[in-house]
Amino acid sequence: MNPLPLVAVAGSPNAGKSALFNALTGARQKVGNYPGVTVERHSGRLMLADGRPVELVDLPGAYSLDPASPDEAVTRDVLLGQQKGERQPDALVIVVDASNLDNHLRFALQLIELGHPTIIALNMVDLAKRDGLELDPKALERELGVPVIETVAVRRRGIQDLHAALDDMLSAPFCGVHKAVKSDLIHLQRRAREIATAAVVSETPVRRWTHRLDAVLLHPVVGPIILAAIMFVMFQAVFAWSAAPMDWIGQGVARLSAVVATGLPAGLFRSLIVDGAIAGVGAVITFLPQILILFLFILLLEGTGYMVRAAFLMDRLMHGVGLSGRAFIPLLSSFACAVPGIMATRTIDDPKDRLTTILVAPLMTCSARLPVYTLIIAAFIPNSRVMWGVGLQGLVMFGLYVCGIAGALLAALVLRRGVLKGSGGGFMMELPKYQWPLPKDVAIGLLTRAQIFLKRAGTIILGTTIILWALASIPQAGPGQKQSEVSIAGHIATGIDKVVAPIGFNHDISLALLPAMAAREVAVSAIATVYSIDSPDQQGGATKLQDQLQHRWSLATALAFLAWFIFAPQCISTIAVTRRETNGWKWPLFMVSYLFLLAYIAAGATYWTAVALGL
Amino acid sequence: MNAPFHPDSTSLDLLAVGTKARVLSIDWASLEKTEASRLRHFGFDEGVIVEPAHLGPFGRDPMAIRVGRMTVAIRRKHAGAIHVQPIR
């Protein structure tokens, strides 16, 4: 079977390439990964007039074939036919920003030199007009020697023409030779400037919208205030808007497990399906609304061009601990959940900057810690007032967040002095024009994120929860025995006891730590389960659980438990996504080790300080 | 170095916001390879007109520089490698 003809969509960053790709392929897209690198491969299908399908691939944006980032290296390798897992493209669509021709034509000239059948999409002609720029596409066509089509991808204008031009090109037999001539960058840049000047019909100087907006949004005082306000709204939304859908999902999961439980005979298999698969995957899917809302904001901030401005405003502060401004949004996202946060580090060019960001992201207090924090604080911290308007419980909660941030900054600082030593990639970014993203493009982006998340929930997380279930259920307890003691997990907990006893943890906590590896909030339900087994006559409700804790744990132990959860990497999804994003087990293992070490030290220090103070 | 022939030449990091200047020379050797490529990609070259447009709120770092039709953000340290002649 012959593979479909492959058309590569290439262009410089901010040329509107992805919008054009979406316009050509619609929502029928596949997102994969290029083997060996963490660069996403977006592909889709296009039908020619005669019904022949063509595969379109959206290459990462690049400024030239001389790469300065892993993304650009993939683009170069695909175009030169050297990329593993990708065939040589049969034709190219080069997207250039009409209002930034002198820069974008450099890459276009370099690509035309490769000798593939090529079409230029002269994109964002509407924005060029807004900037007072009148262009002559015919002149451009003469100079470049390839067809030039005017498009406005976000308004879906010129797409028909582009489609027709692709049709013509792929229907004609191509017998060109791929050349490897390589003009140097300086020469290409000067030629690009000449052509751009020749293509300009008229230019009226206007005060550009982008400049006016930047005067406010990048203002040294107003800019950071607006950024803080946007972040505040984003967090409000992530928690407020997600409450209802999270409830629905929770109820749906509960109903499903009830239905399945009545349909299956009692026994090991039912337990596997209900307690293992449904409960485990259900617990993770509950976070889908939060992840989608967070990504909606990220996609909007990226699509409008504001994201780069946020990075610009924060770069100096982040630079102080060896990170770049680009790490700001991923770290901020990690307050909701480290998984989308780590996925968002893909926008960081420099590998060491990116790795540092990934390694400290789990220290941001994610929403899964809240059930644990809330339970322990409610049980052990008196609801008293420190001063007007400030309660002690709230203060402790705030302190836990601050400890997480301080830990992350400190960890970044140490990592950049140690294992990830190096000057870092600096901070060099283009500040693109502001524009409204098309709702459809945002929707496609959201859909892609949801698919990636659900796929992971369906595979890695399902697998791990089943393993954890097996450890907790096998062997089955006989009469008069406790399941939590007899099972493999019970024996492991006895082993954990020896390690965690010095930091004030009791056997209940040891039992909860293992299942909490799946997700932190599982610790709460695990402790509840242990107590309901120990005293079967009582119902393990939340208030009951608090009372039980107060009787069984000392304050020192409770505080040590809180300190532990600031640092402990107890989240299988985070470990899995780190493995995926770093392409191996080395860095996830490093992350888990250093975080457990920090957790142990923090819990120990807290416990012994508390004991010394007589708490 | 062209500096002696241009009495009021300076480096880009010392240029005030809103001051246009022509690039005299770029000290490529002081930059890392990827940093140098990135500056070239942005269109930094001898003879090009540049203008600082915005400064970061903390320590006036990074700097947003207009170059050609683009605005790019670079750190102050890197702007120091670019020698310019202010245009009056």
Interface residues (C-beta under 8 A of the other chain):
Chain A: Y63 S64 D66 P67 A68 S69 S99 N100 L101 D102 N103 L185 I186 Q189 T210 H211 D214 L218 P220 V221 G223 P224 V308 A311 F312 L313 D315 R316 L317 H319 G325 S423 G425 G426 F427 M428 M429 E430 L431
Chain B: E32 T34 E35 S37 R38 L39 R40 H41 F42 G43 D45 A53 H54 L55 G56 P57 F58 G59 R60 D61 P62 A64 G68 R69 M70 T71 V72 A73 I74 R75 K77 H78
